């Protein structure tokens, strides 16, 4: 098979186009010279990469992009970026061709090895959606600097008379259909080799190595399976572009936000949802958001808000499009139903829920004229059909303050970041987004309240239960950590023996009739292929809570600590250690930023690196001691510098402790901190 010279270029180019789109949309709302510089770097990188692989058209378009972006350095906000977005659409068209099989690609209009002739490809007058970036985990001991491609999903069917363009074409969601299958195929070959090696009887030591190989193979297979899932955030840039274009066409102003982008979903589900989401965003702009003068008359901000929210709820995925517009005009729905043949007497008897249900069934429009955005009554048909294909449902809530339409579909597979916990002889995981606090049990003691066990969290008491009791696990009762879980409508504390870490897990739904406790959302397979429960936060909290969290007298709190270090790894490590010990932690990535934080908050102690760009740690402590407000704040230098003169210099400028990173000891550091904050 001939080698595909564009294989890695496609991945990089999609990343760059996504970055260009996000940067241009940001630039249009708030002018920033730094954003312009970043956009120029992206365009320049794309131009160079396209030239290396011999794609003359994309290289020339990237050069045109540089010409369009450069004058924006001198522009005042807000900036119009229509010309740059048109170029992005042309780039997207060129890149989409590269995602087709070699035999299906049209002959290039401009051969890569010859001079350009003719004109550029014709621009489709409808806004063409852009490819979106995907994120993936890394295979064990295999570097994966770029996203791993996944198989192409099938789009949801739309009515034959409904020419609705897909917001994120399949080419934007898939990269290279064979990559994950190649990994799994290679693993199968290795597994066969392992099986044959096990038949060799005269090599007694081979068993240990084979066991190790099989464990690593299971881990790699699990990671390869996870790479088949896509982050929901892969759609967000294209949806923001859609909202922007729809608002410009309707002469409205909108702000677009999105959340839940880290939820990982099967690509077939994500592609099917993409067509529905594009319609919901367009509907929100066309039907929901008012013009700036109308909003001002109602006391609203001139800028309307459209939000996309993705969340896992139990065994289902919920995707919501929310706006703060006028709400659904139910009387207009009633009139539209009459125009479609519903008897006037019957139409007048329909209530709110019945009218919304009628609208969701499709074929109705509240628009009085046909425009590029609305008027044909087909938008919600696409939404309903997508939900039907996925075996889900559509739920709408509306009032005068806005509308929220949610598509809820089953999640056969979904990827989440989860905190893995050990309790007795069981291991379980809790979605990380629901974890509000993690502390050593000694730092958050369990108290006996009138209705059961509780812990003190800041100014509230929170009901508590050992996780082993909830899971029916054997435990010696020696709880090591407490996890505060947010169930959506309340908090609860869970006691565990130990915390194993944070993992990206693929959650498998359990059969509907399986006799499973409601606190179990699904299962994830460990490296041995054994199932471990993934807990549902809302059900977990409901099982623990015996009373709502209520204010109590101020509990003894550990003072906040500031970590100042330019290394992300060091900051996160120290923050994790301190928060596990019950401290509230702020971080700063430079001495200058640290001084700003000190000026606005009183800290019980500061950990500071020595070698940082700009002001170093010695200068930071000198400035700290020069200010009467912070002169008494204890400070510890944590640094890799271990020359004989460094430690005396640190104490001379006012540090109370000096920790060398090469001799770092977590227990000694915490003991030093406890001693200093008690003084």
C-alpha positions as CSV (number, residue, x, y, z in Angstrom):
1,X,0.0,0.0,0.0
2,X,1.3,3.4,-0.9
3,X,2.1,5.6,2.1
4,X,-0.3,8.4,2.7
5,X,1.8,11.6,2.8
6,X,-1.1,13.7,4.1
7,X,-1.8,11.4,7.1
8,X,-0.3,13.6,9.8
9,X,-0.8,16.8,7.9
10,X,-4.6,16.4,8.1
11,X,-4.4,16.1,11.8
12,X,-2.2,19.2,12.2
13,X,-4.2,21.2,9.7
14,X,-7.5,20.5,11.5
15,X,-5.9,21.6,14.8
16,X,-4.7,24.8,13.1
17,X,-8.0,25.6,11.4
18,X,-9.8,25.1,14.7
19,X,-7.3,27.5,16.4
20,X,-7.8,30.1,13.7
21,X,-11.5,29.9,14.0
22,X,-11.5,30.3,17.7
23,X,-9.0,33.1,17.5
24,X,-10.9,35.0,14.8
25,X,-14.2,34.8,16.7
26,X,-12.4,36.0,19.9
27,X,-10.8,38.8,17.9
28,X,-14.2,39.9,16.6
29,X,-15.6,40.3,20.1
30,X,-12.5,41.9,21.7
31,X,-9.5,43.2,19.9
32,X,-6.2,42.0,21.2
33,X,-2.8,42.4,19.5
34,X,-1.6,39.2,21.1
35,X,-4.5,37.2,19.5
36,X,-3.5,38.7,16.1
37,X,0.1,37.5,16.7
38,X,-1.1,34.0,17.6
39,X,-3.2,33.9,14.5
40,X,-0.3,34.9,12.3
41,X,1.8,32.2,13.8
42,X,-0.9,29.6,13.1
43,X,-1.3,30.7,9.5
44,X,2.5,30.7,9.1
45,X,2.7,27.1,10.5
46,X,0.0,25.9,8.2
47,X,1.7,27.5,5.2
48,X,5.0,25.8,6.0
49,X,3.4,22.4,6.7
50,X,1.4,22.6,3.4
51,X,4.5,23.4,1.5
52,X,6.4,20.4,3.0
53,X,3.7,17.9,1.9
54,X,3.3,19.6,-1.5
55,X,-0.3,21.0,-1.0
56,X,0.1,24.2,-3.0
57,X,-3.6,25.3,-2.7
58,X,-3.6,25.3,1.1
59,X,-0.1,26.9,1.3
60,X,-1.4,29.8,-1.0
61,X,-4.6,30.2,1.1
62,X,-2.5,30.3,4.3
63,X,-0.4,33.0,2.7
64,X,-3.5,35.0,1.8
65,X,-4.7,34.5,5.5
66,X,-1.4,36.2,6.6
67,X,-2.2,39.1,4.3
68,X,-5.7,39.4,5.7
69,X,-4.8,39.1,9.4
70,X,-1.7,41.4,9.4
71,X,-3.7,44.7,9.0
72,X,-5.8,43.7,12.0
73,X,-2.9,44.6,14.3
74,X,-3.8,48.3,13.8
75,X,-7.5,47.8,14.0
76,X,-9.6,48.9,17.0
77,X,-12.1,46.5,18.6
78,X,-14.6,45.2,17.6
79,X,-12.9,43.9,14.5
80,X,-14.8,42.5,11.4
81,X,-13.2,39.3,10.3
82,X,-15.5,38.3,7.5
83,X,-12.7,38.1,4.9
84,X,-10.6,35.8,7.1
85,X,-13.6,33.5,7.8
86,X,-14.3,33.2,4.0
87,X,-10.7,32.1,3.6
88,X,-11.1,29.6,6.4
89,X,-14.2,28.1,4.5
90,X,-12.0,27.7,1.5
91,X,-9.3,26.0,3.5
92,X,-11.9,23.7,5.1
93,X,-13.1,22.7,1.6
94,X,-9.5,21.9,0.5
95,X,-8.9,19.9,3.7
96,X,-12.2,18.0,3.3
97,X,-11.0,16.7,0.0
98,X,-7.9,15.2,1.6
99,X,-10.1,13.3,4.0
100,X,-11.7,11.3,1.1
101,X,-10.1,8.0,0.0
102,X,-7.5,8.6,-2.7
103,X,-9.6,7.1,-5.5
104,X,-12.5,9.4,-4.7
105,X,-10.7,12.7,-4.6
106,X,-11.3,15.1,-7.5
107,X,-8.3,15.8,-9.6
108,X,-6.5,18.9,-8.2
109,X,-7.1,22.1,-10.1
110,X,-3.5,23.2,-9.4
111,X,-0.9,20.4,-9.4
112,X,1.4,20.6,-6.4
113,X,4.4,20.3,-8.6
114,X,3.5,22.9,-11.2
115,X,2.5,26.6,-11.5
116,X,-1.0,27.6,-10.5
117,X,-3.4,28.4,-13.2
118,X,-7.1,29.2,-13.3
119,X,-9.2,30.5,-10.4
120,X,-9.8,29.4,-6.8
121,X,-12.6,27.0,-5.9
122,X,-16.0,28.6,-6.0
123,X,-17.2,29.6,-2.5
124,X,-20.5,28.1,-1.4
125,X,-22.7,31.0,-0.4
126,X,-23.9,29.1,2.7
127,X,-21.5,29.3,5.6
128,X,-19.4,26.1,5.6
129,X,-18.7,24.6,9.0
130,X,-15.1,24.1,10.1
131,X,-13.3,21.0,11.3
132,X,-13.0,20.8,15.0
133,X,-10.2,19.7,17.2
134,X,-10.3,16.4,19.0
135,X,-8.3,15.4,22.1
136,X,-7.2,12.0,22.9
137,X,-5.4,10.2,25.7
138,X,-2.0,8.6,25.2
139,X,-1.2,5.0,24.8
140,X,0.9,3.4,27.4
141,X,4.6,3.9,26.5
142,X,3.6,5.0,23.0
143,X,3.9,8.8,22.3
144,X,0.7,10.3,20.7
145,X,1.4,14.0,20.2
146,X,-1.6,14.3,17.9
147,X,-5.2,13.0,18.2
148,X,-5.7,9.4,17.1
149,X,-8.2,9.1,14.2
150,X,-11.4,7.2,14.7
151,X,-13.8,5.4,12.2
152,X,-16.2,7.5,10.3
153,X,-19.7,7.6,12.0
154,X,-23.0,7.6,10.1
155,X,-24.9,10.9,10.0
156,X,-28.5,11.1,11.1
157,X,-31.1,10.9,8.3
158,X,-32.9,14.1,7.5
159,X,-36.2,14.5,5.5
160,X,-35.5,14.2,1.7
161,X,-36.8,17.7,1.1
162,X,-34.7,19.2,3.8
163,X,-31.3,20.5,2.5
164,X,-29.7,20.9,5.9
165,X,-25.9,21.1,5.8
166,X,-24.1,19.2,8.5
167,X,-22.4,21.6,11.0
168,X,-19.4,19.3,11.4
169,X,-18.9,17.1,8.3
170,X,-17.8,13.5,8.9
171,X,-14.3,14.5,7.5
172,X,-14.0,16.9,10.4
173,X,-14.8,14.3,13.1
174,X,-12.7,11.5,11.7
175,X,-9.1,11.8,10.8
176,X,-7.8,8.4,9.6
177,X,-10.2,5.5,9.9
178,X,-7.4,2.9,10.1
179,X,-5.3,4.2,13.0
180,X,-7.1,2.6,16.0
181,X,-7.8,-0.5,14.1
182,X,-4.1,-0.8,13.2
183,X,-3.3,-0.6,16.9
184,X,-5.9,-3.2,17.8
185,X,-4.7,-5.4,14.9
186,X,-1.1,-5.2,16.1
187,X,-2.2,-6.1,19.6
188,X,-4.0,-9.2,18.3
189,X,-0.8,-10.3,16.6
190,X,1.2,-9.8,19.8
191,X,-1.4,-11.7,21.8
192,X,-1.1,-14.6,19.4
193,X,2.7,-14.6,19.9
194,X,2.2,-14.6,23.7
195,X,-0.1,-17.6,23.4
196,X,2.6,-19.5,21.4
197,X,5.3,-18.6,23.8
198,X,3.3,-20.0,26.7
199,X,3.6,-23.4,25.0
200,X,7.4,-23.3,25.5
201,X,8.0,-25.5,28.6
202,X,11.8,-25.3,29.0
203,X,11.9,-21.6,29.8
204,X,10.6,-21.2,33.4
205,X,11.3,-17.5,33.7
206,X,9.3,-16.7,30.6
207,X,6.0,-16.9,32.6
208,X,6.7,-13.8,34.6
209,X,7.6,-11.8,31.5
210,X,4.5,-13.0,29.7
211,X,2.3,-12.0,32.6
212,X,3.8,-8.5,32.4
213,X,3.3,-8.4,28.6
214,X,-0.3,-9.4,29.0
215,X,-1.0,-6.7,31.6
216,X,0.5,-4.1,29.3
217,X,-1.5,-5.4,26.4
218,X,-4.7,-5.1,28.4
219,X,-3.8,-1.5,29.3
220,X,-3.0,-0.6,25.7
221,X,-6.2,-2.2,24.5
222,X,-8.2,-0.3,27.0
223,X,-6.5,3.0,26.0
224,X,-7.1,2.2,22.3
225,X,-10.8,1.6,23.0
226,X,-10.9,5.0,24.8
227,X,-9.4,6.7,21.8
228,X,-12.4,5.7,19.8
229,X,-14.4,8.2,21.8
230,X,-14.4,11.9,20.9
231,X,-14.6,14.9,23.2
232,X,-17.9,16.7,22.9
233,X,-15.9,19.9,22.7
234,X,-14.9,18.9,19.1
235,X,-18.2,20.5,18.1
236,X,-18.0,23.7,20.0
237,X,-15.9,25.8,17.6
238,X,-18.2,25.0,14.7
239,X,-21.3,25.8,16.7
240,X,-19.8,29.1,17.8
241,X,-19.1,29.9,14.2
242,X,-22.7,29.0,13.3
243,X,-24.1,31.2,16.1
244,X,-21.9,34.1,14.9
245,X,-23.0,33.8,11.2
246,X,-26.6,33.5,12.1
247,X,-26.5,36.6,14.4
248,X,-24.8,38.6,11.6
249,X,-27.4,37.5,9.1
250,X,-30.2,38.5,11.5
251,X,-28.5,41.7,12.7
252,X,-28.4,40.5,16.3
253,X,-25.6,40.4,18.9
254,X,-24.9,37.2,20.7
255,X,-22.4,35.7,23.1
256,X,-21.8,32.0,22.8
257,X,-20.6,29.7,25.6
258,X,-20.2,26.0,25.9
259,X,-19.6,23.6,28.8
260,X,-19.0,19.8,29.2
261,X,-16.6,19.6,26.3
262,X,-14.5,17.0,28.2
263,X,-17.3,14.5,28.1
264,X,-16.2,11.8,25.6
265,X,-18.8,10.3,23.4
266,X,-19.1,7.6,20.7
267,X,-18.4,9.3,17.3
268,X,-21.6,8.0,15.8
269,X,-23.6,9.6,18.5
270,X,-21.6,12.9,18.3
271,X,-22.0,13.1,14.5
272,X,-25.8,12.5,14.7
273,X,-26.1,15.1,17.5
274,X,-24.1,17.7,15.5
275,X,-26.9,18.2,12.9
276,X,-29.4,18.6,15.6
277,X,-27.3,21.1,17.5
278,X,-26.7,23.3,14.5
279,X,-30.5,23.6,14.1
280,X,-31.0,24.4,17.8
281,X,-28.3,27.1,17.7
282,X,-29.9,28.6,14.5
283,X,-33.3,28.5,16.1
284,X,-32.1,30.1,19.3
285,X,-30.7,33.0,17.2
286,X,-33.6,33.3,14.7
287,X,-36.5,32.7,17.1
288,X,-35.2,33.3,20.6
289,X,-32.8,36.2,20.8
290,X,-34.3,39.6,20.2
291,X,-32.7,42.5,18.4
292,X,-30.5,44.8,20.6
293,X,-33.2,47.6,20.7
294,X,-35.9,45.1,21.8
295,X,-33.7,43.6,24.5
296,X,-32.8,47.1,25.8
297,X,-36.5,48.0,26.0
298,X,-37.0,44.8,28.1
299,X,-34.2,45.7,30.5
300,X,-31.9,43.0,29.0
301,X,-28.3,43.4,27.9
302,X,-28.1,44.2,24.1
303,X,-26.1,41.0,23.7
304,X,-28.1,37.8,23.7
305,X,-26.7,34.6,25.2
306,X,-26.7,31.2,23.6
307,X,-25.2,28.3,25.5
308,X,-24.5,24.6,24.8
309,X,-24.2,22.3,27.8
310,X,-23.2,18.6,27.6
311,X,-23.5,16.4,30.7
312,X,-23.7,12.7,31.6
313,X,-26.7,11.9,33.8
314,X,-26.6,8.3,34.9
315,X,-26.7,6.1,31.8
316,X,-27.8,9.0,29.5
317,X,-26.1,11.9,27.7
318,X,-28.0,15.2,27.9
319,X,-27.1,18.0,25.4
320,X,-28.9,21.3,26.0
321,X,-29.1,24.5,23.9
322,X,-30.1,27.4,26.1
323,X,-30.9,31.0,25.2
324,X,-32.0,34.1,27.2
325,X,-34.4,35.3,24.5
326,X,-38.1,35.8,24.3
327,X,-39.2,32.2,24.9
328,X,-41.4,30.2,22.6
329,X,-44.4,32.2,21.4
330,X,-47.1,29.6,22.3
331,X,-49.9,31.6,20.8
332,X,-48.0,31.7,17.5
333,X,-47.7,27.9,17.8
334,X,-51.4,27.7,18.3
335,X,-52.0,29.8,15.2
336,X,-49.5,27.7,13.2
337,X,-51.4,24.6,14.2
338,X,-54.6,26.1,13.0
339,X,-53.0,26.9,9.6
340,X,-51.9,23.3,9.3
341,X,-55.5,22.1,9.7
342,X,-56.1,21.7,13.5
343,X,-59.6,22.8,14.4
344,X,-59.7,26.2,16.1
345,X,-61.8,24.8,18.9
346,X,-59.3,22.1,19.6
347,X,-56.4,24.5,19.3
348,X,-57.8,26.8,21.9
349,X,-57.9,23.9,24.4
350,X,-54.2,23.0,24.2
351,X,-52.1,23.8,27.2
352,X,-48.4,24.8,27.4
353,X,-47.0,21.3,27.4
354,X,-49.3,20.2,24.6
355,X,-48.3,23.1,22.4
356,X,-44.6,22.5,23.0
357,X,-45.2,18.8,22.2
358,X,-46.9,19.8,19.0
359,X,-44.0,22.0,18.0
360,X,-41.5,19.3,18.8
361,X,-43.4,16.8,16.6
362,X,-42.3,19.0,13.6
363,X,-43.7,20.7,10.6
364,X,-44.7,23.9,12.3
365,X,-43.0,27.3,12.2
366,X,-43.8,30.4,14.0
367,X,-42.1,32.6,11.4
368,X,-44.3,34.7,9.2
369,X,-41.8,34.8,6.4
370,X,-39.2,32.5,4.9
371,X,-35.6,33.6,5.5
372,X,-32.2,31.9,5.2
373,X,-32.5,31.0,8.9
374,X,-36.1,30.1,9.4
375,X,-39.6,29.9,8.1
376,X,-40.0,26.3,6.7
377,X,-40.7,24.5,9.9
378,X,-38.0,21.9,9.4
379,X,-35.4,22.8,12.1
380,X,-37.0,20.8,14.9
381,X,-37.7,17.9,12.5
382,X,-33.9,17.4,12.3
383,X,-33.7,17.6,16.1
384,X,-36.5,15.1,16.6
385,X,-35.1,12.7,13.9
386,X,-31.7,12.8,15.6
387,X,-33.2,11.9,18.9
388,X,-35.2,9.1,17.3
389,X,-32.2,7.6,15.6
390,X,-30.3,7.5,18.9
391,X,-33.2,6.1,20.8
392,X,-33.6,9.3,22.9
393,X,-36.1,12.1,23.5
394,X,-36.4,15.9,23.2
395,X,-37.4,18.0,26.2
396,X,-38.2,21.7,26.0
397,X,-38.6,24.3,28.7
398,X,-39.6,27.9,28.0
399,X,-40.8,31.1,29.6
400,X,-40.3,34.8,29.1
401,X,-36.7,34.7,30.2
402,X,-35.6,32.2,27.5
403,X,-35.8,28.6,26.2
404,X,-33.8,25.4,26.9
405,X,-34.2,22.4,24.5
406,X,-32.5,19.2,25.7
407,X,-31.7,16.1,23.7
408,X,-31.4,13.1,26.0
409,X,-29.9,9.9,24.4
410,X,-28.6,6.6,25.9
411,X,-24.8,6.5,26.4
412,X,-23.7,3.0,25.6
413,X,-20.1,4.1,25.9
414,X,-18.9,7.4,27.3
415,X,-15.5,8.6,28.5
416,X,-15.1,10.6,31.7
417,X,-12.3,11.8,34.0
418,X,-12.8,9.9,37.2
419,X,-11.3,9.8,40.7
420,X,-10.5,6.1,41.5
421,X,-11.1,5.1,45.1
422,X,-10.3,2.1,47.2
423,X,-12.7,0.9,49.9
424,X,-12.0,-2.4,51.6
425,X,-11.8,-5.1,48.9
426,X,-13.6,-2.9,46.3
427,X,-12.4,-0.2,43.8
428,X,-14.8,2.4,42.5
429,X,-14.7,5.6,40.5
430,X,-16.5,9.0,40.8
431,X,-16.7,11.4,37.9
432,X,-14.2,14.1,38.6
433,X,-16.5,17.0,37.7
434,X,-18.6,16.1,40.8
435,X,-15.7,16.1,43.3
436,X,-15.7,19.3,45.2
437,X,-13.0,18.6,47.8
438,X,-10.5,15.9,48.7
439,X,-8.9,15.8,52.1
440,X,-7.1,13.5,54.5
441,X,-9.5,12.2,57.1
442,X,-7.5,13.8,59.9
443,X,-7.9,17.2,58.3
444,X,-11.7,16.7,58.0
445,X,-12.8,14.8,61.2
446,X,-16.1,13.0,61.3
447,X,-18.6,14.3,63.9
448,X,-21.7,12.9,65.4
449,X,-24.7,15.0,64.4
450,X,-28.4,14.7,65.5
451,X,-29.2,12.8,62.3
452,X,-26.0,10.8,61.8
453,X,-22.4,11.3,60.8
454,X,-21.3,14.6,59.4
455,X,-18.2,16.6,58.5
456,X,-17.6,20.3,58.6
457,X,-16.9,21.9,55.2
458,X,-16.2,25.6,55.6
459,X,-19.4,27.0,57.1
460,X,-21.7,24.1,56.5
461,X,-22.1,20.6,57.8
462,X,-22.3,17.8,55.3
463,X,-23.7,14.3,55.8
464,X,-21.1,11.5,55.8
465,X,-21.0,7.8,55.1
466,X,-18.1,5.3,54.4
467,X,-18.2,4.2,50.8
468,X,-17.6,0.6,51.9
469,X,-21.0,0.6,53.7
470,X,-22.7,1.8,50.5
471,X,-21.0,-0.8,48.4
472,X,-21.3,-3.6,50.9
473,X,-17.5,-4.0,50.9
474,X,-15.4,-5.5,53.7
475,X,-13.3,-2.8,55.4
476,X,-11.2,-2.5,58.6
477,X,-12.7,0.9,59.2
478,X,-9.4,2.8,58.9
479,X,-10.5,5.6,56.5
480,X,-7.7,7.5,55.0
481,X,-9.5,10.2,52.9
482,X,-12.8,12.1,52.7
483,X,-14.3,13.1,49.3
484,X,-16.9,15.8,49.1
485,X,-19.3,14.9,46.2
486,X,-21.7,17.4,44.6
487,X,-24.9,15.6,43.5
488,X,-26.4,18.7,41.8
489,X,-28.9,19.6,44.5
490,X,-26.7,19.0,47.5
491,X,-23.4,17.8,48.9
492,X,-22.3,14.6,50.7
493,X,-19.1,13.3,52.1
494,X,-17.7,9.9,51.4
495,X,-15.1,8.1,53.5
496,X,-12.6,5.9,51.6
497,X,-9.6,3.8,52.6
498,X,-7.3,5.4,50.0
499,X,-7.3,7.4,46.8
500,X,-5.8,5.6,43.8
501,X,-5.6,8.6,41.4
502,X,-7.4,10.2,38.5
503,X,-8.0,8.1,35.3
504,X,-9.7,8.6,32.0
505,X,-12.3,5.8,32.0
506,X,-14.7,4.4,29.4
507,X,-18.1,3.9,31.1
508,X,-20.2,1.1,29.9
509,X,-23.9,1.2,30.4
510,X,-25.5,-1.8,32.1
511,X,-28.6,-3.6,30.8
512,X,-31.8,-1.8,31.8
513,X,-33.1,-4.8,33.7
514,X,-29.9,-5.6,35.6
515,X,-30.4,-5.6,39.4
516,X,-27.9,-2.8,40.0
517,X,-27.9,-0.3,42.9
518,X,-29.0,3.2,41.7
519,X,-25.7,4.6,42.9
520,X,-23.9,2.7,40.1
521,X,-23.9,4.6,36.8
522,X,-22.1,1.9,34.8
523,X,-18.9,0.0,34.8
524,X,-15.3,0.5,33.6
525,X,-12.8,-2.3,32.9
526,X,-9.6,-2.2,34.8
527,X,-6.2,-3.4,33.3
528,X,-7.1,-7.0,34.2
529,X,-10.4,-6.7,32.2
530,X,-12.4,-6.8,35.5
531,X,-15.4,-4.5,35.9
532,X,-15.3,-1.7,38.5
533,X,-18.3,0.4,39.3
534,X,-18.5,4.1,38.2
535,X,-20.8,5.8,40.7
536,X,-23.6,8.2,39.9
537,X,-23.1,11.4,42.0
538,X,-26.7,12.4,42.3
539,X,-27.8,8.9,43.5
540,X,-24.7,8.7,45.8
541,X,-25.5,11.9,47.5
542,X,-29.2,11.0,47.8
543,X,-28.2,7.7,49.5
544,X,-26.0,9.5,52.0
545,X,-28.0,12.7,52.8
546,X,-30.2,12.6,55.8
547,X,-30.5,16.3,56.1
548,X,-29.7,19.4,54.0
549,X,-26.4,21.2,54.6
550,X,-27.0,23.9,57.2
551,X,-24.8,26.7,58.5
552,X,-22.9,26.0,61.7
553,X,-20.5,28.1,63.8
554,X,-17.3,28.8,62.0
555,X,-15.2,25.7,62.1
556,X,-11.5,25.8,62.7
557,X,-10.0,26.3,59.2
558,X,-6.5,25.8,58.0
559,X,-5.1,29.0,56.5
560,X,-4.8,29.3,52.7
561,X,-1.4,28.7,51.2
562,X,0.0,30.4,48.0
563,X,2.3,28.3,45.7
564,X,4.5,30.4,43.4
565,X,6.3,28.5,40.7
566,X,6.7,28.9,36.9
567,X,6.6,25.1,36.4
568,X,3.1,23.7,35.9
569,X,4.2,20.3,37.1
570,X,5.6,21.6,40.3
571,X,2.6,23.8,41.0
572,X,0.2,21.0,40.5
573,X,2.2,18.6,42.6
574,X,2.4,21.0,45.5
575,X,-1.2,22.0,45.2
576,X,-2.3,18.3,45.2
577,X,-0.2,17.6,48.3
578,X,-1.5,20.6,50.2
579,X,-5.2,20.1,49.3
580,X,-5.0,16.5,50.3
581,X,-3.8,17.7,53.7
582,X,-6.9,20.0,53.9
583,X,-5.4,23.3,52.9
584,X,-7.0,25.8,50.5
585,X,-4.4,26.6,47.8
586,X,-3.9,29.5,45.4
587,X,-1.2,29.3,42.7
588,X,0.8,31.9,40.8
589,X,3.1,31.2,37.8
590,X,5.5,34.1,38.5
591,X,6.8,36.2,41.4
592,X,5.0,39.2,40.0
593,X,1.7,37.4,39.9
594,X,2.3,36.2,43.4
595,X,2.8,39.7,44.8
596,X,-0.5,40.7,43.2
597,X,-2.3,37.8,45.0
598,X,-0.6,38.7,48.3
599,X,-1.8,42.3,48.0
600,X,-5.4,41.0,47.8
601,X,-5.5,38.1,50.3
602,X,-3.9,37.1,53.6
603,X,-2.0,33.8,53.4
604,X,-1.0,31.5,56.2
605,X,2.2,30.5,54.3
606,X,3.8,30.8,50.8
607,X,5.8,28.2,48.9
608,X,8.0,29.9,46.3
609,X,10.5,28.7,43.7
610,X,13.9,30.4,43.3
611,X,14.6,30.3,39.6
612,X,11.8,32.0,37.7
613,X,11.6,34.4,34.7
614,X,11.6,38.0,35.8
615,X,11.8,38.4,39.6
616,X,13.3,35.3,41.3
617,X,12.3,33.8,44.6
618,X,14.9,35.7,46.6
619,X,13.5,39.0,45.2
620,X,10.0,37.8,45.9
621,X,10.7,37.2,49.6
622,X,12.6,40.5,49.9
623,X,9.5,42.3,48.5
624,X,7.3,40.3,50.8
625,X,9.2,41.4,53.9
626,X,9.3,45.1,52.8
627,X,5.5,45.3,52.9
628,X,4.2,45.6,56.5
629,X,1.0,43.8,55.6
630,X,2.9,40.6,54.5
631,X,6.2,41.0,56.5
632,X,5.2,38.3,59.0
633,X,3.9,35.7,56.4
634,X,6.0,32.5,56.6
635,X,7.7,31.6,53.3
636,X,9.5,28.4,52.2
637,X,11.8,28.2,49.3
638,X,11.3,25.0,47.2
639,X,14.1,24.9,44.6
640,X,16.5,22.8,42.6
641,X,19.4,25.0,43.6
642,X,21.7,23.3,46.2
643,X,24.9,25.3,46.1
644,X,26.5,26.1,49.5
645,X,25.7,29.8,49.3
646,X,22.0,29.4,48.2
647,X,20.4,28.2,51.5
648,X,22.1,30.9,53.7
649,X,21.0,33.5,51.2
650,X,17.4,32.3,51.4
651,X,17.4,32.5,55.2
652,X,19.1,35.9,54.9
653,X,16.3,37.4,52.8
654,X,13.6,36.1,55.2
655,X,12.7,32.5,54.3
656,X,11.7,30.2,57.2
657,X,12.4,27.0,55.2
658,X,14.5,25.8,52.3
659,X,13.6,22.6,50.5
660,X,15.7,21.1,47.7
661,X,13.6,19.4,45.0
662,X,16.1,16.6,44.6
663,X,15.6,15.7,48.3
664,X,11.8,16.4,48.3
665,X,10.0,14.6,51.1
666,X,6.2,15.2,51.3
667,X,5.9,14.2,54.9
668,X,8.7,16.5,56.0
669,X,7.3,19.4,54.0
670,X,3.9,19.1,55.6
671,X,5.4,18.9,59.1
672,X,7.4,22.1,58.3
673,X,4.2,23.8,57.1
674,X,2.2,22.7,60.2
675,X,4.9,24.0,62.5
676,X,5.1,27.4,60.7
677,X,1.3,28.1,60.4
678,X,0.8,27.3,64.2
679,X,3.2,30.1,65.2
